[in-house]
Amino acid sequence: MEQQIFHHTYENGITLVAQPMPWLESAAFSIAVPAGCQYDALPQRGIANFVCEMVQRGCGELNSREFIEALESLGVDYSSSASLYNTNFGGAMQAAQLHDALRVYADVLQRPSFPQDQLEDGRLVCFQEIAALKDDLAQRALQKLRTNFYGAIDGRNCEGTLETVQSITLSDIRNFYDQHYRPNGLIIACAGKLDFDLLQAHVGELFQDWQSKPDPIVSTAPSTHGIEHIEHESEQTHIAIAYPGVPYSHEDYYLNRGAIGVLSGGMSSRLFTEVREKRGLCYTVFASCHTLKDKGAVLCYSGTTNERAQETLDVIIEELQKMALGIKEDELRRLKVQVKSGMVMQQESCRGRAGSIAGDWFHLGRVRTLDEVNEKINQLTVESINEYLAANPPQSFDIVTLGPQPLEFEAHGISATQA
Amino acid sequence: MEYRQHRLKNGLNILAECNPQAYTSAFGFFVRTGARDETSEISGVSHFLEHMVFKGTPNRSAAQVNLELDEMGSSSNARTGEESTIYHAAVLPEFQGQVVELLSDIMRPSLRIDDFETEKQVIIEEIKMYDDQPPYGGYERVMSEFFGKHPLGQSVLGTVDSVSGLTPESMMSYFEERYSPSNICFAGAGKIDFDQLVEDLDKHCGQWTPFSPGRSTQTADYRTGFVSMHKPNSHQQYILQMAAGPSSTQEIRFATAVLCSIIGDDSGSRLYWEFLDSGLAESAGMGGYDYQGSGAIMSFICCSPEQAQENLERLAKLQQNIRKEGITQKELDLAKRKIASHIVLASERTNSRMFSIGAQWLSEESFKTVAEIAAIYESVTLDQIHEALETFPLDKNMTVTVGPCENLVAPQ
């Protein structure tokens, strides 16, 4: 399967990056605006998310309802969300509509009207998003873990709190937009049935008048490592564990990714086998690589009934620590087939590809082609992964548990004051 | 793209959409069995059996099954519903023979006692997991209240008690009553060598003994009412509402699906403008649940407890208005555009084609291609939409609400 990636950076700093997938009838875009919640001022936490909501409540000639109708009449399956670094807008549709859909988003990004009469409805939507997190116990544990591990800015959730969102005014929203929505650093990724030359001309025309702006300053906040228990009367105890990993851009990324694949990549992976298959301790257990721009983590999760939570935790920690002893040849062989197979399957979805391409560009400033990833996977050896694991053994665990009772950690040489 | 089918002598159906251009292949066994085919003593057995199918055969241990699935780099899973159990795997085309052999083998599971008891714990964990997740048993409750004594009201997961009481023997006798080759279809999509597929399945499954599993598909006597479940430590209030809908073979189901999109799609629908754009709810939607002989339309709202009573009233009023004033041509046109686009996007996924083929067989439909299905949706008229509205009145429903509210009442 030949894969061609095209890219063009316009004068104002927008990068268009695209993969033609001529075997499809559809196309998708993924736009990353460098206006993520890392820029939220502490008293205005949630503002990037609120602005993301408001730019879609009237733009260009369209009012809030006409905007949705414009997308619907183009058959665009659209989405939007704020994340730490970017505010993302995505859509998938029949290929012939791609240019028209981008035209609508050119208005969203450059000409939002911020109508006063939409402000309170928009705020209520943001409140709903805050409420949605509260009943999702697994997410609550993982969210708290990310905040502890990465610190209050890099590990924040974009929704903010009821109090901070309540305090945001329309002029705050305009100010955030004016300062942060900018062409420099903005990525437009497209994939599907498309002609790059035509697309490049079209995007150039849509965004040519947008002037670049200075990059705003980002603050940092320290991590609060350690162990934390959130008391909650639930049927299961939710266990979330983090330890240092490497970011996507790091040269060791695939070594760590390979190791985590062995730990949690398939039905024969270590965690699934030891925690679920052999002991029947849980329904869900996983570990995954999480990446920020300049740092990474391995995040693990399991949910298990309270009386079996201690054993579940013990087995997971044991398996994590055992990783330092290395992986085996057959484990790596299975992992390689899985990764390759997964890459081919991704080629069936223009939406998936557009998202990956945007992510690659953001993290690397280029796109890793399938061939390149394939080569990196082929180069992995048991020795190289084991060398990495010996030098970077899973340790310094940050843990958040959520359930009726806290768990014991002493047996693992971890104390509540480890931080 | 070529549609092929074949029936083995023992009744096993083989259906495939062969696309030489595809990069992957997806396969699945579709069994016409699920919670509706259980008695209360063995409630949850279909789902538990689905787990046990991955636990080994006379030829393989549980660990070997997992190993081999991973060795092929397969993306595999299984699911159990009210009337179907599906086992599926997507692989690169070069693994066709291997994955077909494996799937065929696991369809005759050993049900070894050690594996059985360990997996029972996993099932209980799964039940407890859903107990902690919204809508906290609300779906099972609205199904059982709406369908009453009809078998479609039976829970897929079962309860901790019913699952604890299951034995390998009771599961095996259920298996022997349901897993007849004539009650099973093997569906495939993507790059498939069909002749080889038939030859392989004949070799692996040709000796399965056929029998005739029955199923009553009598239409349910739908119930109406209002039920409140108190869940004090939930933050949000969840409202689930079921009204009568088309069965899986009624022609009107296409118009009803369009109607559901117009009223309850997650964007641009009536519920969207009423509840989501305004921020009155966290989520709101409506969708069809069609089964053999019966069907339901479910509306769903999640909102703050303070807003719940007003939202119940708003939902009732919205339903009355739609019935009184109908749907506009513009709404119909927009919904059709959206559906057409979804069909194109879904048709590009090999897995989703395989599911579509298998699902069509499950409901005893005649096979329709993507183009045929798209044409049916395109041909839906406003009259058909209004006929669906009349046939399935949304305001005649069973409502279940779950959350911290204690005093919610049915809207007047």
Contacts between the chains, C-beta under 8 A, distances in Angstrom:
chain1	res1	chain2	res2	distance
A	1	B	23	6.1
A	23	B	21	6.2
A	24	B	348	5.5
A	25	B	344	5.4
A	25	B	347	8.0
A	25	B	348	7.1
A	26	B	341	8.0
A	26	B	344	5.4
A	26	B	345	5.3
A	26	B	348	6.1
A	64	B	277	7.1
A	65	B	273	7.4
A	68	B	267	6.4
A	68	B	268	4.8
A	68	B	272	7.9
A	68	B	277	7.9
A	69	B	268	6.8
A	69	B	334	6.7
A	71	B	267	7.7
A	71	B	268	7.8
A	72	B	267	7.0
A	72	B	268	4.6
A	72	B	334	4.6
A	72	B	337	6.4
A	72	B	338	5.7
A	73	B	333	7.8
A	73	B	334	6.0
A	73	B	337	5.8
A	74	B	337	7.4
A	75	B	337	4.5
A	75	B	338	5.7
A	75	B	340	6.1
A	75	B	341	3.0
A	76	B	341	7.3
A	77	B	338	7.7
A	77	B	341	6.5
A	77	B	342	6.8
A	77	B	345	6.8
A	78	B	267	7.2
A	92	B	341	8.0
A	92	B	345	5.6
A	93	B	341	5.5
A	93	B	345	7.9
A	94	B	340	7.4
A	94	B	341	5.5
A	94	B	344	5.3
A	97	B	341	8.0
A	120	B	279	7.9
A	121	B	277	6.4
A	121	B	278	5.0
A	121	B	279	5.2
A	122	B	279	7.2
A	123	B	279	7.0
A	124	B	278	6.7
A	124	B	279	2.3
A	124	B	280	6.9
A	125	B	276	7.2
A	125	B	277	7.7
A	125	B	279	4.2
A	126	B	279	7.7
A	127	B	279	6.6
A	127	B	304	8.0
A	128	B	279	5.8
A	128	B	281	6.8
A	128	B	282	4.0
A	128	B	303	7.6
A	128	B	304	7.9
A	129	B	282	7.4
A	131	B	235	6.0
A	131	B	236	5.7
A	131	B	282	5.7
A	131	B	304	6.1
A	132	B	236	7.5
A	132	B	282	5.0
A	132	B	283	7.7
A	132	B	302	7.7
A	134	B	235	3.9
A	134	B	236	7.2
A	135	B	133	7.9
A	135	B	134	4.9
A	135	B	234	5.9
A	135	B	235	5.2
A	135	B	236	5.4
A	136	B	133	7.7
A	136	B	134	7.7
A	137	B	132	5.5
A	137	B	133	7.7
A	232	B	233	7.2
A	233	B	233	5.4
A	234	B	132	4.9
A	234	B	233	7.7
A	235	B	128	4.3
A	235	B	129	7.7
A	235	B	131	4.4
A	235	B	132	5.0
A	236	B	125	7.5
A	236	B	128	5.3
A	236	B	129	6.0
A	236	B	131	7.9
A	236	B	132	5.3
A	265	B	70	7.6
A	266	B	66	7.4
A	266	B	69	7.2
A	266	B	70	3.9
A	267	B	54	7.6
A	267	B	65	7.9
A	267	B	66	3.9
A	267	B	69	5.6
A	267	B	70	6.0
A	267	B	76	7.6
A	268	B	63	7.1
A	268	B	66	4.2
A	268	B	67	4.6
A	268	B	69	7.5
A	268	B	70	4.4
A	269	B	70	7.7
A	272	B	66	7.6
A	273	B	63	7.0
A	273	B	66	7.2
A	276	B	122	6.0
A	277	B	62	6.5
A	277	B	63	7.1
A	277	B	66	7.0
A	277	B	118	7.5
A	278	B	118	7.2
A	279	B	118	7.1
A	279	B	121	7.9
A	280	B	117	7.8
A	280	B	118	4.0
A	280	B	119	6.3
A	280	B	120	7.2
A	280	B	121	3.2
A	280	B	122	4.8
A	280	B	125	7.4
A	281	B	121	7.2
A	281	B	125	7.2
A	282	B	122	7.3
A	282	B	125	5.1
A	283	B	122	5.8
A	283	B	125	4.5
A	283	B	126	4.2
A	283	B	129	5.2
A	284	B	129	6.7
A	303	B	125	7.8
A	303	B	129	5.6
A	303	B	132	7.3
A	304	B	125	6.1
A	305	B	124	7.4
A	305	B	125	6.2
A	305	B	128	5.1
A	308	B	125	7.9
A	333	B	71	7.6
A	334	B	67	7.3
A	334	B	70	4.5
A	334	B	71	5.4
A	334	B	73	7.9
A	337	B	70	7.6
A	337	B	71	6.3
A	337	B	72	6.8
A	337	B	73	3.7
A	338	B	70	6.2
A	338	B	73	4.5
A	339	B	73	7.8
A	340	B	73	6.4
A	340	B	92	8.0
A	341	B	72	7.7
A	341	B	73	3.0
A	341	B	74	7.2
A	341	B	75	7.3
A	341	B	91	6.9
A	341	B	92	5.5
A	342	B	73	7.2
A	342	B	75	7.3
A	344	B	23	5.3
A	344	B	24	6.1
A	344	B	92	6.0
A	345	B	23	7.9
A	345	B	24	5.6
A	345	B	75	6.4
A	345	B	90	6.5
A	347	B	23	6.0
A	348	B	23	7.0
A	348	B	24	6.7
A	348	B	348	5.8
A	348	B	349	5.3
A	348	B	350	6.2
A	349	B	348	7.0
A	349	B	349	6.6
A	350	B	348	7.7
A	351	B	345	7.5
